Amino acid sequence: MQIVTPVAAMQRLAGKWRRAGARIGLVPTMGYLHAGHLSLVQRARQAVGARGKVVVSIYVNPTQFAPTEDLARYPRDLKRDLKLCRAAGVDVVFTPGDAGMYPGRVTGGYSTYVVEEKLGRMMEGAARPAHFRGVTTVVAKLFNLVLPDVAVFGQKDFQQAAVVRRMVADLNFPVKIIVAPTLRQPDGLALSSRNKYLNPGQRGQAVILFCALQAAKKTVAKKSVSAARLKQQLQKMITAAPLARLDYLEFFDPQTLEPVSKVTPGVHMALAVYVGKTRLIDNAEL
Ligand code: AMP
């Protein structure tokens, strides 16, 4: 397994692979890897085959964090990540730094961003205004550096995957986007690097996101219901967990991400909940 930090070296290596006819699969991450990330690595390997190249990028992208968010304290453990990647059969771990990715950003020498203007407006985009601009920018840059045939994203970040898909279609990136299912703890909590922030009491109550999704599924399986009514019910359920505070909860069409007024099977639900100071997100098709 190779570890590549300079962006020019990554681009050169990817070009060499391409000319030799190897397929390239990319798994973009912010590191502090868990089994969810590793399931994306397996999916990438499956897509490119034994002779293809799987690249995991590990980069805590500053442009997708607001100044008030957890950029500085985002969990990092590169040594452990490298061990996990080696064991998972990754070919290259790409670990660019800010100087390589955004040279001169702080001093005004970097000024190009990629913005998707529709699917990224609501939910995460409303709660975190500059977030998706940072995501689309870094993903576009990673695509230009790693030259992947396929890139694998998690359904855990459903809206992110939708925004990236739209960017790929709109800007003609020759990259196939694969979205892989969410891996969960036995009690249903979605695996996330941010789960590390939770103390034992908070960890216990963090399952409320999954419980809300399950409750919604159960209700909708019996009969279609008004989104406002169901939202009220679930709000009440979440409020009953004293360490949890709802940020948003939406029912929406999985293609357009537009909110629906009637919740029927096939509608998608997403929510963001603060558990203590930690903001967790989850989603599911109902
Ligand atoms: P992150 O490191 O949090 O930016 O996530 C990197 C990729 O892993 C994204 O495409 C996420 O959607 C995906 N991911 C995060 N958590 C999970 C999970 N529990 N199961 C599957 N994929 C995940």
py3Dmol code that shows the C-alpha trace and the ligand (Angstrom):
import py3Dmol

protein = """\
ATOM      1  CA  MET A   1       0.000   0.000   0.000  1.00  0.00           C
ATOM      2  CA  GLN A   2       1.288   3.432  -0.955  1.00  0.00           C
ATOM      3  CA  ILE A   3       0.708   6.628   0.992  1.00  0.00           C
ATOM      4  CA  VAL A   4       0.653   9.689  -1.241  1.00  0.00           C
ATOM      5  CA  THR A   5       0.510  13.255   0.071  1.00  0.00           C
ATOM      6  CA  PRO A   6       1.554  15.645  -2.755  1.00  0.00           C
ATOM      7  CA  VAL A   7      -1.399  16.341  -5.050  1.00  0.00           C
ATOM      8  CA  ALA A   8       0.822  16.351  -8.167  1.00  0.00           C
ATOM      9  CA  ALA A   9       2.195  12.904  -7.263  1.00  0.00           C
ATOM     10  CA  MET A  10      -1.351  11.540  -6.882  1.00  0.00           C
ATOM     11  CA  GLN A  11      -2.381  12.937 -10.246  1.00  0.00           C
ATOM     12  CA  ARG A  12       0.738  11.533 -11.939  1.00  0.00           C
ATOM     13  CA  LEU A  13       0.198   8.092 -10.435  1.00  0.00           C
ATOM     14  CA  ALA A  14      -3.481   8.057 -11.437  1.00  0.00           C
ATOM     15  CA  GLY A  15      -2.544   9.089 -14.987  1.00  0.00           C
ATOM     16  CA  LYS A  16      -0.033   6.270 -15.176  1.00  0.00           C
ATOM     17  CA  TRP A  17      -2.639   3.733 -14.002  1.00  0.00           C
ATOM     18  CA  ARG A  18      -5.135   5.039 -16.533  1.00  0.00           C
ATOM     19  CA  ARG A  19      -2.678   4.756 -19.421  1.00  0.00           C
ATOM     20  CA  ALA A  20      -1.965   1.172 -18.330  1.00  0.00           C
ATOM     21  CA  GLY A  21      -5.709   0.463 -18.536  1.00  0.00           C
ATOM     22  CA  ALA A  22      -6.384  -0.037 -14.803  1.00  0.00           C
ATOM     23  CA  ARG A  23      -9.789   0.929 -13.443  1.00  0.00           C
ATOM     24  CA  ILE A  24      -9.677   3.295 -10.461  1.00  0.00           C
ATOM     25  CA  GLY A  25     -12.116   3.354  -7.536  1.00  0.00           C
ATOM     26  CA  LEU A  26     -12.140   6.262  -5.071  1.00  0.00           C
ATOM     27  CA  VAL A  27     -13.534   6.331  -1.522  1.00  0.00           C
ATOM     28  CA  PRO A  28     -13.418   9.911  -0.202  1.00  0.00           C
ATOM     29  CA  THR A  29     -13.281  10.132   3.624  1.00  0.00           C
ATOM     30  CA  MET A  30     -12.317  12.451   6.438  1.00  0.00           C
ATOM     31  CA  GLY A  31     -10.516   9.599   8.222  1.00  0.00           C
ATOM     32  CA  TYR A  32     -11.029   8.150  11.703  1.00  0.00           C
ATOM     33  CA  LEU A  33     -12.211   5.142   9.766  1.00  0.00           C
ATOM     34  CA  HIS A  34     -14.846   2.671  10.916  1.00  0.00           C
ATOM     35  CA  ALA A  35     -16.538  -0.403   9.450  1.00  0.00           C
ATOM     36  CA  GLY A  36     -18.896   1.825   7.415  1.00  0.00           C
ATOM     37  CA  HIS A  37     -15.941   3.352   5.548  1.00  0.00           C
ATOM     38  CA  LEU A  38     -14.428  -0.113   5.064  1.00  0.00           C
ATOM     39  CA  SER A  39     -17.671  -1.373   3.518  1.00  0.00           C
ATOM     40  CA  LEU A  40     -17.271   1.390   0.904  1.00  0.00           C
ATOM     41  CA  VAL A  41     -13.718   0.162   0.250  1.00  0.00           C
ATOM     42  CA  GLN A  42     -15.056  -3.342  -0.395  1.00  0.00           C
ATOM     43  CA  ARG A  43     -17.698  -1.939  -2.725  1.00  0.00           C
ATOM     44  CA  ALA A  44     -14.999  -0.024  -4.625  1.00  0.00           C
ATOM     45  CA  ARG A  45     -12.878  -3.165  -4.934  1.00  0.00           C
ATOM     46  CA  GLN A  46     -15.871  -5.069  -6.240  1.00  0.00           C
ATOM     47  CA  ALA A  47     -16.420  -2.332  -8.845  1.00  0.00           C
ATOM     48  CA  VAL A  48     -12.822  -2.128 -10.149  1.00  0.00           C
ATOM     49  CA  GLY A  49     -11.828  -5.797  -9.822  1.00  0.00           C
ATOM     50  CA  ALA A  50      -8.664  -7.413  -8.460  1.00  0.00           C
ATOM     51  CA  ARG A  51      -6.458  -5.657 -11.037  1.00  0.00           C
ATOM     52  CA  GLY A  52      -8.045  -2.271 -10.490  1.00  0.00           C
ATOM     53  CA  LYS A  53      -6.774   0.347  -8.040  1.00  0.00           C
ATOM     54  CA  VAL A  54      -8.636   1.393  -4.899  1.00  0.00           C
ATOM     55  CA  VAL A  55      -7.778   4.818  -3.476  1.00  0.00           C
ATOM     56  CA  VAL A  56      -9.003   6.025  -0.078  1.00  0.00           C
ATOM     57  CA  SER A  57      -8.604   9.741   0.423  1.00  0.00           C
ATOM     58  CA  ILE A  58      -8.259  10.949   3.991  1.00  0.00           C
ATOM     59  CA  TYR A  59      -8.692  14.695   4.250  1.00  0.00           C
ATOM     60  CA  VAL A  60     -10.589  16.763   6.799  1.00  0.00           C
ATOM     61  CA  ASN A  61     -11.761  19.350   4.303  1.00  0.00           C
ATOM     62  CA  PRO A  62     -11.781  22.803   5.923  1.00  0.00           C
ATOM     63  CA  THR A  63     -14.116  24.393   3.353  1.00  0.00           C
ATOM     64  CA  GLN A  64     -17.066  22.211   4.374  1.00  0.00           C
ATOM     65  CA  PHE A  65     -16.893  23.330   8.023  1.00  0.00           C
ATOM     66  CA  ALA A  66     -18.308  26.635   9.275  1.00  0.00           C
ATOM     67  CA  PRO A  67     -16.018  28.612  11.627  1.00  0.00           C
ATOM     68  CA  THR A  68     -18.236  27.583  14.568  1.00  0.00           C
ATOM     69  CA  GLU A  69     -18.049  23.854  13.766  1.00  0.00           C
ATOM     70  CA  ASP A  70     -15.770  21.022  14.907  1.00  0.00           C
ATOM     71  CA  LEU A  71     -12.938  21.249  12.311  1.00  0.00           C
ATOM     72  CA  ALA A  72     -10.159  21.655  14.894  1.00  0.00           C
ATOM     73  CA  ARG A  73     -11.330  18.837  17.131  1.00  0.00           C
ATOM     74  CA  TYR A  74     -12.562  16.447  14.409  1.00  0.00           C
ATOM     75  CA  PRO A  75     -11.138  13.029  15.442  1.00  0.00           C
ATOM     76  CA  ARG A  76      -7.953  11.971  13.685  1.00  0.00           C
ATOM     77  CA  ASP A  77      -5.848   8.811  13.944  1.00  0.00           C
ATOM     78  CA  LEU A  78      -3.870   8.341  10.752  1.00  0.00           C
ATOM     79  CA  LYS A  79      -1.789   5.472  12.079  1.00  0.00           C
ATOM     80  CA  ARG A  80      -4.866   3.417  12.841  1.00  0.00           C
ATOM     81  CA  ASP A  81      -6.513   4.427   9.540  1.00  0.00           C
ATOM     82  CA  LEU A  82      -3.477   3.231   7.579  1.00  0.00           C
ATOM     83  CA  LYS A  83      -3.532  -0.106   9.367  1.00  0.00           C
ATOM     84  CA  LEU A  84      -7.231  -0.563   8.571  1.00  0.00           C
ATOM     85  CA  CYS A  85      -6.697   0.397   4.927  1.00  0.00           C
ATOM     86  CA  ARG A  86      -3.767  -1.991   4.574  1.00  0.00           C
ATOM     87  CA  ALA A  87      -5.847  -4.840   5.990  1.00  0.00           C
ATOM     88  CA  ALA A  88      -8.722  -3.932   3.649  1.00  0.00           C
ATOM     89  CA  GLY A  89      -6.509  -4.237   0.536  1.00  0.00           C
ATOM     90  CA  VAL A  90      -6.418  -0.532  -0.352  1.00  0.00           C
ATOM     91  CA  ASP A  91      -3.809   0.324  -3.014  1.00  0.00           C
ATOM     92  CA  VAL A  92      -3.240   3.983  -2.167  1.00  0.00           C
ATOM     93  CA  VAL A  93      -4.161   6.173   0.776  1.00  0.00           C
ATOM     94  CA  PHE A  94      -4.188   9.745  -0.465  1.00  0.00           C
ATOM     95  CA  THR A  95      -3.534  12.165   2.397  1.00  0.00           C
ATOM     96  CA  PRO A  96      -3.297  15.657   0.916  1.00  0.00           C
ATOM     97  CA  GLY A  97      -2.791  18.670   3.157  1.00  0.00           C
ATOM     98  CA  ASP A  98      -4.380  22.124   3.078  1.00  0.00           C
ATOM     99  CA  ALA A  99      -1.310  23.566   1.325  1.00  0.00           C
ATOM    100  CA  GLY A 100      -1.750  21.099  -1.529  1.00  0.00           C
ATOM    101  CA  MET A 101      -5.531  21.275  -1.780  1.00  0.00           C
ATOM    102  CA  TYR A 102      -6.100  24.999  -1.252  1.00  0.00           C
ATOM    103  CA  PRO A 103      -2.780  26.764  -1.831  1.00  0.00           C
ATOM    104  CA  GLY A 104      -3.112  30.383  -0.764  1.00  0.00           C
ATOM    105  CA  ARG A 105      -6.706  30.064   0.451  1.00  0.00           C
ATOM    106  CA  VAL A 106      -6.051  32.009   3.636  1.00  0.00           C
ATOM    107  CA  THR A 107      -4.032  34.737   1.893  1.00  0.00           C
ATOM    108  CA  GLY A 108      -6.471  35.183  -1.020  1.00  0.00           C
ATOM    109  CA  GLY A 109      -4.594  33.085  -3.563  1.00  0.00           C
ATOM    110  CA  TYR A 110      -7.377  30.520  -3.966  1.00  0.00           C
ATOM    111  CA  SER A 111     -10.817  31.571  -5.241  1.00  0.00           C
ATOM    112  CA  THR A 112     -12.548  28.800  -7.212  1.00  0.00           C
ATOM    113  CA  TYR A 113     -15.483  26.833  -5.770  1.00  0.00           C
ATOM    114  CA  VAL A 114     -18.079  24.459  -7.198  1.00  0.00           C
ATOM    115  CA  VAL A 115     -21.685  25.124  -6.187  1.00  0.00           C
ATOM    116  CA  GLU A 116     -24.767  22.955  -6.749  1.00  0.00           C
ATOM    117  CA  GLU A 117     -27.743  25.273  -6.433  1.00  0.00           C
ATOM    118  CA  LYS A 118     -30.807  23.122  -5.827  1.00  0.00           C
ATOM    119  CA  LEU A 119     -30.490  19.797  -4.005  1.00  0.00           C
ATOM    120  CA  GLY A 120     -28.107  21.293  -1.458  1.00  0.00           C
ATOM    121  CA  ARG A 121     -30.382  24.116  -0.315  1.00  0.00           C
ATOM    122  CA  MET A 122     -32.537  22.278   2.227  1.00  0.00           C
ATOM    123  CA  MET A 123     -31.828  20.104   5.299  1.00  0.00           C
ATOM    124  CA  GLU A 124     -28.023  19.936   5.746  1.00  0.00           C
ATOM    125  CA  GLY A 125     -27.647  22.916   3.394  1.00  0.00           C
ATOM    126  CA  ALA A 126     -30.080  25.024   5.405  1.00  0.00           C
ATOM    127  CA  ALA A 127     -28.517  24.011   8.722  1.00  0.00           C
ATOM    128  CA  ARG A 128     -24.914  24.369   7.448  1.00  0.00           C
ATOM    129  CA  PRO A 129     -24.948  27.083   4.732  1.00  0.00           C
ATOM    130  CA  ALA A 130     -21.398  26.699   3.298  1.00  0.00           C
ATOM    131  CA  HIS A 131     -21.247  22.938   3.779  1.00  0.00           C
ATOM    132  CA  PHE A 132     -22.140  21.566   0.336  1.00  0.00           C
ATOM    133  CA  ARG A 133     -20.082  24.217  -1.459  1.00  0.00           C
ATOM    134  CA  GLY A 134     -17.102  22.771   0.394  1.00  0.00           C
ATOM    135  CA  VAL A 135     -18.170  19.208  -0.383  1.00  0.00           C
ATOM    136  CA  THR A 136     -18.697  19.708  -4.125  1.00  0.00           C
ATOM    137  CA  THR A 137     -15.453  21.673  -4.377  1.00  0.00           C
ATOM    138  CA  VAL A 138     -13.342  19.053  -2.622  1.00  0.00           C
ATOM    139  CA  VAL A 139     -14.995  16.143  -4.455  1.00  0.00           C
ATOM    140  CA  ALA A 140     -14.446  17.844  -7.827  1.00  0.00           C
ATOM    141  CA  LYS A 141     -10.798  18.379  -6.896  1.00  0.00           C
ATOM    142  CA  LEU A 142     -10.422  14.761  -5.745  1.00  0.00           C
ATOM    143  CA  PHE A 143     -11.930  13.579  -9.045  1.00  0.00           C
ATOM    144  CA  ASN A 144      -9.355  15.660 -10.964  1.00  0.00           C
ATOM    145  CA  LEU A 145      -6.504  14.308  -8.827  1.00  0.00           C
ATOM    146  CA  VAL A 146      -7.456  10.619  -8.545  1.00  0.00           C
ATOM    147  CA  LEU A 147      -9.161  10.295 -11.972  1.00  0.00           C
ATOM    148  CA  PRO A 148     -11.547   7.594 -10.729  1.00  0.00           C
ATOM    149  CA  ASP A 149     -13.848   5.484 -12.914  1.00  0.00           C
ATOM    150  CA  VAL A 150     -16.083   4.960  -9.881  1.00  0.00           C
ATOM    151  CA  ALA A 151     -16.456   6.750  -6.558  1.00  0.00           C
ATOM    152  CA  VAL A 152     -18.276   5.226  -3.597  1.00  0.00           C
ATOM    153  CA  PHE A 153     -20.303   7.278  -1.109  1.00  0.00           C
ATOM    154  CA  GLY A 154     -22.461   6.244   1.853  1.00  0.00           C
ATOM    155  CA  GLN A 155     -26.225   6.505   2.020  1.00  0.00           C
ATOM    156  CA  LYS A 156     -25.583   7.726   5.598  1.00  0.00           C
ATOM    157  CA  ASP A 157     -25.044  11.125   3.931  1.00  0.00           C
ATOM    158  CA  PHE A 158     -27.988  10.770   1.552  1.00  0.00           C
ATOM    159  CA  GLN A 159     -28.209  14.431   0.585  1.00  0.00           C
ATOM    160  CA  GLN A 160     -24.447  14.625   0.005  1.00  0.00           C
ATOM    161  CA  ALA A 161     -24.663  11.669  -2.397  1.00  0.00           C
ATOM    162  CA  ALA A 162     -27.561  13.359  -4.234  1.00  0.00           C
ATOM    163  CA  VAL A 163     -25.644  16.633  -4.541  1.00  0.00           C
ATOM    164  CA  VAL A 164     -22.502  14.838  -5.788  1.00  0.00           C
ATOM    165  CA  ARG A 165     -24.553  12.852  -8.318  1.00  0.00           C
ATOM    166  CA  ARG A 166     -26.061  16.052  -9.632  1.00  0.00           C
ATOM    167  CA  MET A 167     -22.644  17.726  -9.856  1.00  0.00           C
ATOM    168  CA  VAL A 168     -21.279  14.738 -11.804  1.00  0.00           C
ATOM    169  CA  ALA A 169     -24.201  14.872 -14.241  1.00  0.00           C
ATOM    170  CA  ASP A 170     -24.177  18.664 -14.630  1.00  0.00           C
ATOM    171  CA  LEU A 171     -20.398  19.045 -15.028  1.00  0.00           C
ATOM    172  CA  ASN A 172     -19.892  15.866 -17.141  1.00  0.00           C
ATOM    173  CA  PHE A 173     -17.453  14.134 -14.825  1.00  0.00           C
ATOM    174  CA  PRO A 174     -16.761  10.671 -16.327  1.00  0.00           C
ATOM    175  CA  VAL A 175     -17.233   9.048 -12.918  1.00  0.00           C
ATOM    176  CA  LYS A 176     -19.824   6.460 -11.881  1.00  0.00           C
ATOM    177  CA  ILE A 177     -21.237   7.209  -8.437  1.00  0.00           C
ATOM    178  CA  ILE A 178     -22.117   4.239  -6.238  1.00  0.00           C
ATOM    179  CA  VAL A 179     -24.087   4.746  -3.034  1.00  0.00           C
ATOM    180  CA  ALA A 180     -23.614   2.011  -0.418  1.00  0.00           C
ATOM    181  CA  PRO A 181     -25.926   1.200   2.522  1.00  0.00           C
ATOM    182  CA  THR A 182     -25.473   2.577   6.049  1.00  0.00           C
ATOM    183  CA  LEU A 183     -23.669   0.313   8.509  1.00  0.00           C
ATOM    184  CA  ARG A 184     -25.059   0.397  12.046  1.00  0.00           C
ATOM    185  CA  GLN A 185     -24.250  -0.657  15.600  1.00  0.00           C
ATOM    186  CA  PRO A 186     -26.328  -3.591  16.892  1.00  0.00           C
ATOM    187  CA  ASP A 187     -28.824  -1.158  18.528  1.00  0.00           C
ATOM    188  CA  GLY A 188     -29.281   0.735  15.241  1.00  0.00           C
ATOM    189  CA  LEU A 189     -27.022   3.776  15.745  1.00  0.00           C
ATOM    190  CA  ALA A 190     -25.364   4.573  12.395  1.00  0.00           C
ATOM    191  CA  LEU A 191     -21.569   4.262  12.553  1.00  0.00           C
ATOM    192  CA  SER A 192     -19.989   7.715  12.432  1.00  0.00           C
ATOM    193  CA  SER A 193     -16.600   9.200  13.285  1.00  0.00           C
ATOM    194  CA  ARG A 194     -18.475  11.749  15.419  1.00  0.00           C
ATOM    195  CA  ASN A 195     -19.847   8.984  17.689  1.00  0.00           C
ATOM    196  CA  LYS A 196     -16.460   9.262  19.402  1.00  0.00           C
ATOM    197  CA  TYR A 197     -17.626  12.561  20.959  1.00  0.00           C
ATOM    198  CA  LEU A 198     -20.439  10.820  22.879  1.00  0.00           C
ATOM    199  CA  ASN A 199     -20.086   9.940  26.574  1.00  0.00           C
ATOM    200  CA  PRO A 200     -21.811   6.731  27.739  1.00  0.00           C
ATOM    201  CA  GLY A 201     -25.070   8.489  28.690  1.00  0.00           C
ATOM    202  CA  GLN A 202     -25.219  10.316  25.364  1.00  0.00           C
ATOM    203  CA  ARG A 203     -24.294   7.134  23.487  1.00  0.00           C
ATOM    204  CA  GLY A 204     -27.307   5.430  25.046  1.00  0.00           C
ATOM    205  CA  GLN A 205     -29.667   8.176  23.898  1.00  0.00           C
ATOM    206  CA  ALA A 206     -28.094   8.541  20.430  1.00  0.00           C
ATOM    207  CA  VAL A 207     -30.167   5.563  19.304  1.00  0.00           C
ATOM    208  CA  ILE A 208     -33.162   7.961  19.235  1.00  0.00           C
ATOM    209  CA  LEU A 209     -32.434   8.824  15.577  1.00  0.00           C
ATOM    210  CA  PHE A 210     -32.795   5.183  14.556  1.00  0.00           C
ATOM    211  CA  CYS A 211     -35.864   4.751  16.789  1.00  0.00           C
ATOM    212  CA  ALA A 212     -37.534   7.750  15.100  1.00  0.00           C
ATOM    213  CA  LEU A 213     -36.833   6.280  11.653  1.00  0.00           C
ATOM    214  CA  GLN A 214     -38.222   2.903  12.739  1.00  0.00           C
ATOM    215  CA  ALA A 215     -41.336   4.467  14.261  1.00  0.00           C
ATOM    216  CA  ALA A 216     -41.968   6.408  11.048  1.00  0.00           C
ATOM    217  CA  LYS A 217     -41.539   3.264   8.957  1.00  0.00           C
ATOM    218  CA  LYS A 218     -43.990   1.384  11.132  1.00  0.00           C
ATOM    219  CA  THR A 219     -46.621   4.121  10.930  1.00  0.00           C
ATOM    220  CA  VAL A 220     -46.283   4.522   7.170  1.00  0.00           C
ATOM    221  CA  ALA A 221     -46.482   0.749   6.562  1.00  0.00           C
ATOM    222  CA  LYS A 222     -50.010   0.832   8.055  1.00  0.00           C
ATOM    223  CA  LYS A 223     -51.362   3.959   6.395  1.00  0.00           C
ATOM    224  CA  SER A 224     -50.188   7.133   4.681  1.00  0.00           C
ATOM    225  CA  VAL A 225     -50.180  10.076   7.072  1.00  0.00           C
ATOM    226  CA  SER A 226     -49.777  13.840   7.005  1.00  0.00           C
ATOM    227  CA  ALA A 227     -46.123  14.886   7.219  1.00  0.00           C
ATOM    228  CA  ALA A 228     -46.948  17.573   9.789  1.00  0.00           C
ATOM    229  CA  ARG A 229     -48.745  15.063  12.067  1.00  0.00           C
ATOM    230  CA  LEU A 230     -46.006  12.461  11.860  1.00  0.00           C
ATOM    231  CA  LYS A 231     -43.341  15.093  12.439  1.00  0.00           C
ATOM    232  CA  GLN A 232     -45.130  16.231  15.591  1.00  0.00           C
ATOM    233  CA  GLN A 233     -45.306  12.652  16.890  1.00  0.00           C
ATOM    234  CA  LEU A 234     -41.607  12.059  16.261  1.00  0.00           C
ATOM    235  CA  GLN A 235     -40.644  15.418  17.755  1.00  0.00           C
ATOM    236  CA  LYS A 236     -42.394  14.367  20.941  1.00  0.00           C
ATOM    237  CA  MET A 237     -40.547  11.057  20.932  1.00  0.00           C
ATOM    238  CA  ILE A 238     -37.168  12.775  20.474  1.00  0.00           C
ATOM    239  CA  THR A 239     -37.895  15.373  23.162  1.00  0.00           C
ATOM    240  CA  ALA A 240     -38.485  12.499  25.599  1.00  0.00           C
ATOM    241  CA  ALA A 241     -34.738  11.737  25.423  1.00  0.00           C
ATOM    242  CA  PRO A 242     -33.408  14.491  27.723  1.00  0.00           C
ATOM    243  CA  LEU A 243     -29.948  14.745  26.118  1.00  0.00           C
ATOM    244  CA  ALA A 244     -31.353  14.989  22.579  1.00  0.00           C
ATOM    245  CA  ARG A 245     -32.406  18.162  20.743  1.00  0.00           C
ATOM    246  CA  LEU A 246     -33.913  18.002  17.269  1.00  0.00           C
ATOM    247  CA  ASP A 247     -32.246  20.186  14.625  1.00  0.00           C
ATOM    248  CA  TYR A 248     -34.452  19.199  11.667  1.00  0.00           C
ATOM    249  CA  LEU A 249     -36.650  16.326  10.544  1.00  0.00           C
ATOM    250  CA  GLU A 250     -37.936  16.196   6.974  1.00  0.00           C
ATOM    251  CA  PHE A 251     -39.998  13.917   4.748  1.00  0.00           C
ATOM    252  CA  PHE A 252     -39.053  14.332   1.107  1.00  0.00           C
ATOM    253  CA  ASP A 253     -39.037  12.901  -2.395  1.00  0.00           C
ATOM    254  CA  PRO A 254     -35.762  10.918  -2.799  1.00  0.00           C
ATOM    255  CA  GLN A 255     -35.202  12.245  -6.352  1.00  0.00           C
ATOM    256  CA  THR A 256     -35.932  15.960  -5.969  1.00  0.00           C
ATOM    257  CA  LEU A 257     -35.393  16.177  -2.173  1.00  0.00           C
ATOM    258  CA  GLU A 258     -38.485  18.425  -2.121  1.00  0.00           C
ATOM    259  CA  PRO A 259     -40.591  18.096   1.045  1.00  0.00           C
ATOM    260  CA  VAL A 260     -43.845  16.125   0.782  1.00  0.00           C
ATOM    261  CA  SER A 261     -47.051  16.877   2.667  1.00  0.00           C
ATOM    262  CA  LYS A 262     -48.270  13.265   2.677  1.00  0.00           C
ATOM    263  CA  VAL A 263     -45.955  10.482   3.861  1.00  0.00           C
ATOM    264  CA  THR A 264     -46.348   7.240   1.914  1.00  0.00           C
ATOM    265  CA  PRO A 265     -44.058   4.223   1.497  1.00  0.00           C
ATOM    266  CA  GLY A 266     -41.091   5.209  -0.711  1.00  0.00           C
ATOM    267  CA  VAL A 267     -40.883   8.695   0.785  1.00  0.00           C
ATOM    268  CA  HIS A 268     -37.540   9.396   2.429  1.00  0.00           C
ATOM    269  CA  MET A 269     -36.993  10.728   5.953  1.00  0.00           C
ATOM    270  CA  ALA A 270     -33.859  12.498   7.204  1.00  0.00           C
ATOM    271  CA  LEU A 271     -33.101  14.042  10.563  1.00  0.00           C
ATOM    272  CA  ALA A 272     -30.340  15.818  12.450  1.00  0.00           C
ATOM    273  CA  VAL A 273     -30.270  15.658  16.237  1.00  0.00           C
ATOM    274  CA  TYR A 274     -27.898  17.176  18.758  1.00  0.00           C
ATOM    275  CA  VAL A 275     -27.015  14.678  21.467  1.00  0.00           C
ATOM    276  CA  GLY A 276     -25.255  16.864  23.975  1.00  0.00           C
ATOM    277  CA  LYS A 277     -23.067  19.060  21.741  1.00  0.00           C
ATOM    278  CA  THR A 278     -22.652  16.364  19.082  1.00  0.00           C
ATOM    279  CA  ARG A 279     -24.717  16.730  15.933  1.00  0.00           C
ATOM    280  CA  LEU A 280     -25.753  13.375  14.441  1.00  0.00           C
ATOM    281  CA  ILE A 281     -27.604  12.721  11.176  1.00  0.00           C
ATOM    282  CA  ASP A 282     -29.451   9.712   9.800  1.00  0.00           C
ATOM    283  CA  ASN A 283     -31.969   8.891   7.084  1.00  0.00           C
ATOM    284  CA  ALA A 284     -33.951   6.050   5.574  1.00  0.00           C
ATOM    285  CA  GLU A 285     -36.509   5.216   2.961  1.00  0.00           C
ATOM    286  CA  LEU A 286     -39.831   4.707   4.707  1.00  0.00           C
TER     287      LEU A 286
END
"""
ligand_1 = """\
23
AMP
P -16.855 10.853 6.373
O -15.491 10.346 6.709
O -17.768 10.970 7.529
O -16.813 12.086 5.508
O -17.516 9.733 5.459
C -16.886 9.252 4.304
C -17.851 8.383 3.538
O -18.264 7.299 4.362
C -19.126 9.134 3.129
O -19.492 8.761 1.808
C -20.129 8.642 4.143
O -21.456 8.675 3.661
C -19.669 7.214 4.374
N -20.164 6.698 5.652
C -20.155 7.342 6.846
N -20.753 6.603 7.799
C -21.160 5.460 7.192
C -21.852 4.300 7.643
N -22.267 4.157 8.903
N -22.111 3.317 6.744
C -21.702 3.451 5.447
N -21.049 4.527 4.973
C -20.779 5.523 5.819
"""
view = py3Dmol.view(width=600, height=400)
view.addModel(protein, "pdb")
view.setStyle({"model": 0}, {"cartoon": {"style": "trace"}})
view.addModel(ligand_1, "xyz")
view.setStyle({"model": 1}, {"stick": {}})
view.zoomTo()
view.show()
